[in-house]
Amino acid sequence: MFLDSHAHLDGSQFASDRDAAIQRAYDAGVRALLAIGNGDGPDDVACAIPFAERYPWIYASIGVHPHEARLLTPVHLATNT
């Protein structure tokens, strides 16, 4: 059993076969996966949530990279996603 602690499932490199890539991870023994929710910056931090809602073995995180912290506004912090 494996745990993937840092997966960017929303990346454009998975656009053509995202579901198949997720299935390959599961088939390879990944039984827990942390989908990283930072997307393309503060406006997209919830991008990992749909994966956690769809797959019971995928969990989501929400965060902002330090180099994008300057883009963070009070509106981002007040939003419950």
C-alpha positions as CSV (number, residue, x, y, z in Angstrom):
1,M,0.0,0.0,0.0
2,F,1.3,3.4,-0.9
3,L,0.3,7.0,0.0
4,D,1.0,9.8,-2.4
5,S,1.5,12.9,-0.3
6,H,1.7,15.6,-3.0
7,A,-0.2,15.2,-6.3
8,H,-1.2,18.0,-8.6
9,L,-4.1,16.3,-10.3
10,D,-5.4,19.5,-11.9
11,G,-2.3,19.9,-14.0
12,S,-2.7,20.4,-17.7
13,Q,-0.4,17.4,-18.4
14,F,-3.3,15.2,-17.3
15,A,-5.9,16.9,-19.4
16,S,-6.1,14.0,-21.9
17,D,-6.1,11.1,-19.5
18,R,-6.7,12.4,-16.0
19,D,-9.1,9.6,-15.0
20,A,-6.8,7.0,-16.4
21,A,-3.8,8.4,-14.5
22,I,-5.8,8.3,-11.3
23,Q,-6.8,4.7,-12.0
24,R,-3.1,3.8,-12.8
25,A,-2.1,5.2,-9.4
26,Y,-4.8,3.1,-7.7
27,D,-3.8,0.0,-9.7
28,A,-0.2,0.5,-8.6
29,G,-1.2,0.3,-5.0
30,V,-1.8,4.0,-4.0
31,R,-4.6,3.8,-1.4
32,A,-4.4,7.4,-0.2
33,L,-3.6,10.5,-2.2
34,L,-3.3,14.1,-1.2
35,A,-4.4,16.3,-4.0
36,I,-2.7,19.7,-3.7
37,G,-5.1,22.6,-4.2
38,N,-3.2,25.6,-5.2
39,G,-4.0,25.6,-8.9
40,D,-3.0,28.8,-10.7
41,G,-3.0,30.9,-7.6
42,P,-5.4,32.1,-5.0
43,D,-8.4,32.2,-7.3
44,D,-8.0,28.5,-7.9
45,V,-7.1,27.0,-4.5
46,A,-10.2,24.8,-4.5
47,C,-9.1,22.9,-7.6
48,A,-8.4,19.7,-5.5
49,I,-11.8,19.4,-3.9
50,P,-13.6,17.8,-6.8
51,F,-11.1,14.9,-6.8
52,A,-11.7,14.3,-3.1
53,E,-15.5,14.4,-3.6
54,R,-15.3,11.9,-6.5
55,Y,-12.8,9.4,-5.1
56,P,-13.1,8.2,-1.5
57,W,-9.3,7.5,-1.3
58,I,-8.3,11.0,-2.4
59,Y,-8.0,13.9,0.1
60,A,-7.7,17.6,-0.8
61,S,-5.5,20.4,0.6
62,I,-5.9,24.1,0.0
63,G,-3.0,26.5,0.0
64,V,-1.1,29.3,-1.6
65,H,2.5,29.0,-2.7
66,P,4.8,31.6,-0.9
67,H,5.7,33.2,-4.2
68,E,2.0,33.8,-4.9
69,A,1.2,35.1,-1.3
70,R,1.3,38.7,-2.6
71,L,-1.8,37.9,-4.7
72,L,-3.8,36.7,-1.6
73,T,-6.6,39.1,-0.6
74,P,-9.0,39.2,2.3
75,V,-11.7,37.9,-0.1
76,H,-9.7,34.7,-0.6
77,L,-9.3,34.2,3.2
78,A,-13.1,34.8,3.8
79,T,-14.3,32.3,1.2
80,N,-15.5,29.0,2.5
81,T,-14.8,26.5,-0.4
